[in-house]
Amino acid sequence: MRFVPPLLAALVLAAPAAPAAAAPSCPRPPGLAPAPVEAVEPGDIVTGIPTAYYLLAITWTPDWRRINGQTKAATPMIDAEIRPQGFALHGLWPNGKVGPPYPRNCRPVGTIAPATVSAMYCRTPSAALMQHEWQAHGSCGWKTPAAYFRDAARLYDRVALPKIEGLPDLTAGALRRAFVTRNRWLPAEAIFVATDKEGRLTEVRLCYDLAYRPAACPGGAGAADDKRIALTPSTTGRF
């Protein structure tokens, strides 16, 4: 597998100037520690696919909890004792050309350093999810967990997350406009809106070219602008 080196300098030079968002801050739970290495089935290993673009996946966490339950046993990917939250970083995904298969679990890797887990926790509130993302996606383009999560964090921290629970008529187009309004450097065609079969928002995925410049999502941007979106509410209703 040929590794594609990160190109964060190009992001800074090529993208329009915009105020950098502050890194998220939150209390860490007692006993926060790296998760063990996941077992990978042979069918989940996909190698030899050159990276054509990147996706930054940003999850609507209330829907994740609705689907997976409220206990750590039922939902290892998002901590049960999580602070009230709307969006959270799912991961940074290298993708091939349009359509599956996508590069995945490209090589065996180990666990993440405790310092990296602590640094990323306020963005991705689950050590298990961090380990999964490093194994499934980071292994396909980065040499170390530190390098992978550094790139993911810099991209995520630049995004000013809009509050969407107060929007009176939530459509995919209104959601895209909310992101663009707060991030003038981000074109609407680079915003993939993902919903489940019931039309509930699951994720917003931002598309980038190989120089980490926002780019139109290959194959389309998910839900059409006029599609109405159901929203699983957060615990506070303020996101």
C-alpha positions in Angstrom: 0.0 0.0 0.0 1.5 3.3 -1.0 1.0 6.0 1.7 -0.2 9.5 0.7 1.6 12.0 2.8 -0.5 14.7 4.5 -0.5 18.1 2.9 -1.6 20.5 5.6 0.6 23.3 4.3 -1.4 23.3 1.1 -4.6 23.7 3.1 -3.2 26.8 4.7 -1.9 28.3 1.5 -4.7 27.4 -0.9 -7.8 28.0 1.2 -9.3 31.4 1.7 -8.3 33.1 4.9 -10.8 32.4 7.7 -10.6 32.7 11.5 -9.4 29.5 13.0 -12.0 27.9 15.4 -10.7 27.1 18.9 -10.0 23.5 19.7 -13.0 22.1 21.7 -12.6 21.9 25.4 -14.3 19.5 27.8 -13.7 17.6 31.0 -12.2 14.1 30.5 -13.9 11.2 32.2 -12.1 9.4 35.0 -10.1 6.4 33.7 -9.9 7.6 30.1 -7.5 5.3 28.4 -6.7 3.9 24.9 -9.1 1.2 23.6 -7.7 -2.2 22.7 -7.0 -3.1 19.1 -10.1 -4.3 17.2 -10.3 -7.7 15.6 -10.5 -7.3 11.9 -12.2 -9.8 9.7 -10.5 -10.7 6.4 -13.4 -9.3 4.5 -12.9 -5.9 6.1 -9.4 -5.5 4.6 -9.4 -3.5 1.4 -6.0 -2.5 0.0 -4.4 -1.3 -3.2 -6.9 1.5 -3.9 -5.3 4.9 -4.5 -6.7 7.8 -2.5 -8.7 10.2 -4.7 -10.2 12.5 -2.1 -10.9 12.8 1.6 -14.1 12.9 3.7 -14.3 14.5 7.1 -17.2 12.8 8.8 -19.1 14.8 11.4 -21.7 12.9 13.3 -25.0 14.1 14.7 -24.4 12.4 18.1 -28.1 12.4 19.3 -29.0 10.1 16.4 -26.0 7.8 17.1 -27.3 7.3 20.7 -30.9 6.8 19.5 -29.7 4.0 17.1 -27.2 2.3 19.4 -28.7 2.7 22.9 -27.7 4.5 26.0 -25.2 2.1 27.7 -21.5 1.5 27.1 -22.2 -2.1 26.4 -24.7 -1.3 23.7 -22.8 1.6 22.2 -19.0 1.2 22.4 -18.5 4.0 19.8 -19.9 6.9 21.8 -19.4 7.1 25.6 -22.6 6.8 27.5 -21.6 9.4 30.1 -21.1 12.0 27.4 -21.7 15.7 28.0 -24.6 17.3 26.1 -23.5 17.5 22.5 -24.7 18.0 18.9 -22.0 17.4 16.3 -18.8 15.4 17.0 -15.9 14.3 14.8 -16.4 10.8 13.5 -13.2 10.6 11.5 -11.1 11.5 8.4 -11.6 9.0 5.6 -9.4 8.5 2.5 -11.5 7.4 -0.4 -10.9 6.0 -3.9 -12.8 7.1 -6.9 -16.6 7.2 -6.8 -18.2 4.1 -5.4 -17.1 1.2 -3.3 -14.9 -0.5 -2.4 -13.1 2.0 -0.3 -9.6 1.6 1.3 -10.0 0.1 4.7 -7.8 -1.6 7.3 -4.9 -1.4 5.0 -2.3 -2.8 7.4 -2.1 -4.1 11.0 -1.6 -1.3 13.5 -1.4 -1.0 17.3 -3.1 1.1 19.9 -3.2 4.9 20.2 -1.0 6.7 22.7 -2.8 7.9 25.9 -1.8 11.5 25.2 -3.5 11.3 21.7 -6.7 9.9 23.2 -6.8 12.7 25.7 -6.1 15.4 23.1 -8.8 14.1 20.8 -11.5 13.2 23.3 -13.3 16.6 23.1 -13.6 16.1 19.4 -14.3 12.4 19.3 -15.8 11.4 22.7 -14.9 7.7 22.6 -11.6 6.0 22.8 -13.2 3.0 21.1 -14.2 5.1 18.1 -10.7 6.6 17.9 -9.1 3.2 17.8 -11.6 2.1 15.1 -10.9 5.1 13.0 -7.2 4.7 13.2 -7.4 1.1 12.2 -10.0 1.4 9.5 -9.0 4.7 7.9 -5.7 6.0 9.4 -3.9 2.8 8.4 -4.7 3.6 4.7 -2.8 6.9 4.5 -0.8 7.8 7.7 2.3 6.2 9.3 1.3 7.0 12.9 -1.8 7.7 15.0 -0.4 11.1 15.9 -0.1 12.1 12.3 -3.6 10.9 11.4 -5.3 12.6 14.3 -3.3 15.8 13.9 -4.7 16.1 10.3 -8.2 15.2 11.4 -8.1 17.7 14.3 -6.8 20.6 12.1 -9.6 20.1 9.6 -12.3 19.7 12.2 -11.1 22.6 14.3 -11.4 24.9 11.3 -15.1 24.1 10.9 -17.5 26.4 12.8 -20.4 24.1 13.6 -23.8 25.8 13.2 -26.7 25.4 15.6 -29.4 23.6 13.7 -32.0 22.6 16.3 -33.6 26.1 16.0 -34.0 26.1 12.3 -37.8 26.3 11.6 -37.8 24.3 8.3 -34.9 21.8 8.3 -34.0 20.7 4.8 -30.7 19.4 3.4 -30.4 22.8 1.7 -31.0 24.7 4.9 -28.4 22.6 6.6 -25.9 23.3 3.9 -26.6 27.0 4.1 -26.1 26.9 7.8 -22.7 25.5 7.4 -21.7 27.8 4.6 -23.0 30.9 6.5 -20.5 30.1 9.3 -17.8 28.9 7.0 -17.5 31.1 3.9 -14.6 29.1 2.6 -16.8 26.0 2.3 -18.7 25.5 -0.9 -22.2 23.9 -0.7 -21.2 21.2 -3.1 -18.5 20.0 -0.7 -21.1 19.2 2.0 -22.5 15.7 1.8 -25.7 15.3 3.9 -26.2 11.8 5.1 -29.6 10.5 6.4 -31.0 7.2 7.4 -33.9 5.4 5.8 -36.3 7.4 8.0 -34.9 10.7 6.8 -33.1 11.5 10.0 -29.8 13.3 9.9 -26.9 11.0 10.7 -23.9 12.9 9.5 -22.5 15.8 7.6 -19.4 14.9 5.6 -17.1 17.5 4.1 -15.2 16.6 0.9 -11.6 17.7 0.3 -9.1 17.1 -2.5 -5.7 15.6 -2.0 -4.3 19.0 -0.9 -7.1 19.3 1.7 -8.9 22.0 -0.2 -12.7 21.8 0.0 -14.0 20.2 -3.2 -17.3 19.0 -4.7 -18.1 15.6 -3.4 -17.6 13.0 -6.1 -20.8 11.3 -7.0 -23.0 13.9 -5.5 -23.6 15.5 -2.1 -26.2 13.1 -0.5 -29.6 14.4 0.3 -31.1 16.8 -2.2 -31.5 20.4 -1.1 -35.3 20.2 -0.9 -35.4 17.0 1.2 -36.9 17.6 4.6 -34.7 16.2 7.4 -35.9 14.8 10.7 -33.6 15.6 13.6 -33.1 13.5 16.8 -33.0 16.2 19.5 -30.1 16.7 21.8 -30.5 16.5 25.6 -30.6 20.3 25.8 -32.1 21.3 22.5 -29.5 24.0 22.1 -27.5 22.6 19.2 
